[in-house]
Amino acid sequence: MIKIPEHGYCFGCGKASRKGLNATLFYDPETSAVRAEYTYTIHHQGPPGYAHGGAIFTLLDEVMGVTAWVNGYSVMLRHMEIDYLRPVPLGKRVYFEGKIDEIVDDRKIFIRGRIYDEEGDFIAARGLYVHVEHDLFRRYRKLLMSVTEKASTR
């Protein structure tokens, strides 16, 4: 697993964002998946004792979107379907995974995502991310693609 560089004030993974989730993401070169581990705290509470759906969605979108980015696609989320299978408890380490499911016309990137623990899935999702070209995105894509380049030299 290769650590993916964080990017400043990003709410999901940026270390400079004092109010963000500050998650650390990893690239798995064997499967081209992106993974993360996270423990939600009382600051992320929705229903008593459980993480808020928006906090859950935020990190899931981060993992799934970065999955496209490290595989060479600068994207933005267009649509996501989420199945909340069981509530995510506060104070318990949970695992995130994003994998490319399908690519259509080199523009529509479908990503499967999940949040799980040793007992099974909390969340299952499929998102449509659309390839977008922009100067700022080109620089960021170059940074994230350096992760896959590291993996190929190992």
C-alpha positions in Angstrom: 0.0 0.0 0.0 1.3 3.4 -0.9 0.2 6.6 1.0 -1.6 9.1 -1.2 -0.4 12.7 -0.8 -3.0 14.9 1.0 -3.8 18.2 -0.5 -3.9 21.1 1.9 -7.3 22.3 2.9 -9.3 19.4 1.4 -12.1 18.7 3.8 -11.7 14.9 3.4 -7.9 14.4 3.4 -6.3 17.8 3.9 -4.1 18.1 7.0 -4.2 21.9 6.9 -8.0 21.8 7.4 -8.5 21.9 11.2 -12.2 21.2 10.9 -11.9 18.5 8.2 -11.8 14.8 8.5 -8.0 14.6 7.9 -8.2 11.1 6.6 -5.2 9.3 5.2 -5.7 7.4 1.9 -3.7 4.6 0.4 -3.3 3.1 -3.1 -3.2 -0.6 -3.5 -1.1 -1.3 -6.6 -2.2 -4.9 -6.9 -5.9 -4.0 -7.3 -5.8 -0.3 -8.3 -8.1 0.3 -5.3 -7.9 3.2 -2.9 -8.4 2.4 0.8 -8.7 4.3 4.1 -9.4 3.6 7.7 -11.3 6.0 9.9 -12.8 6.3 13.3 -15.8 8.7 13.6 -16.0 10.6 16.9 -18.7 12.5 18.8 -18.0 15.4 16.5 -19.4 13.4 13.6 -22.5 12.2 15.4 -25.9 12.0 13.7 -28.2 9.6 15.6 -27.0 9.1 19.2 -23.9 6.8 19.1 -23.7 6.7 15.3 -22.0 8.7 12.5 -24.0 11.3 10.6 -24.8 10.3 7.0 -23.2 13.4 5.6 -19.9 12.7 7.4 -20.0 9.1 6.1 -20.8 10.3 2.5 -18.0 12.8 2.6 -15.2 10.4 3.2 -16.8 7.7 0.9 -16.9 10.3 -1.9 -13.2 11.2 -1.2 -12.1 7.6 -1.4 -14.1 6.9 -4.6 -13.1 10.1 -6.3 -9.4 9.7 -5.5 -9.7 6.2 -7.0 -10.4 7.7 -10.4 -7.7 10.4 -9.9 -4.9 8.0 -9.1 -5.9 5.9 -12.1 -5.5 9.0 -14.4 -8.9 10.6 -14.5 -9.6 14.1 -13.3 -13.2 13.8 -12.2 -16.1 15.4 -10.4 -19.0 13.5 -8.9 -22.2 13.5 -11.0 -24.4 10.9 -9.3 -24.1 8.4 -6.5 -26.3 5.6 -5.3 -25.8 4.6 -1.7 -27.2 1.7 0.3 -26.9 2.3 4.0 -26.9 -1.3 5.2 -26.2 -0.7 8.9 -25.4 2.4 11.0 -21.7 3.3 11.4 -21.0 3.4 15.1 -18.9 6.2 16.7 -15.5 5.1 18.2 -15.1 2.0 16.0 -12.4 1.8 13.2 -14.1 1.2 9.9 -12.5 0.6 6.5 -13.2 2.3 3.1 -12.5 1.0 -0.4 -13.0 2.4 -3.8 -12.5 0.5 -7.1 -13.2 1.3 -10.7 -16.2 -0.6 -11.9 -16.7 0.6 -15.5 -15.3 3.2 -17.9 -17.6 4.5 -20.7 -16.2 6.5 -23.6 -13.2 7.5 -21.4 -15.4 10.1 -19.9 -17.8 8.4 -17.5 -16.0 6.6 -14.7 -18.1 4.4 -12.5 -16.6 3.6 -9.1 -17.8 1.1 -6.5 -17.3 2.0 -2.9 -17.9 0.4 0.4 -17.4 1.0 4.1 -17.0 -2.2 6.1 -15.5 -3.9 9.2 -14.8 -7.5 10.0 -18.5 -8.3 10.3 -19.4 -7.0 6.8 -20.5 -3.9 5.0 -22.0 -0.8 6.5 -22.4 1.0 3.2 -22.3 -0.1 -0.5 -22.2 2.6 -3.2 -21.8 3.2 -6.9 -20.9 6.6 -8.2 -20.7 8.2 -11.6 -17.7 10.5 -11.9 -17.3 12.6 -15.0 -13.9 13.4 -16.5 -13.3 17.1 -16.4 -10.3 19.0 -17.9 -9.1 22.2 -16.1 -5.6 23.6 -15.5 -5.9 23.2 -11.7 -7.1 19.6 -12.1 -4.1 18.8 -14.4 -1.7 19.8 -11.7 -3.5 17.7 -9.0 -3.9 14.7 -11.3 -0.1 14.8 -11.9 0.5 14.8 -8.1 -1.8 11.8 -7.6 -0.6 9.9 -10.6 2.9 10.0 -9.0 1.5 7.4 -6.6 0.8 4.9 -9.4 4.2 5.6 -10.9 5.9 4.7 -7.6 3.9 1.5 -7.6 5.1 0.5 -11.1 8.7 1.0 -10.2 8.6 -1.4 -7.2 
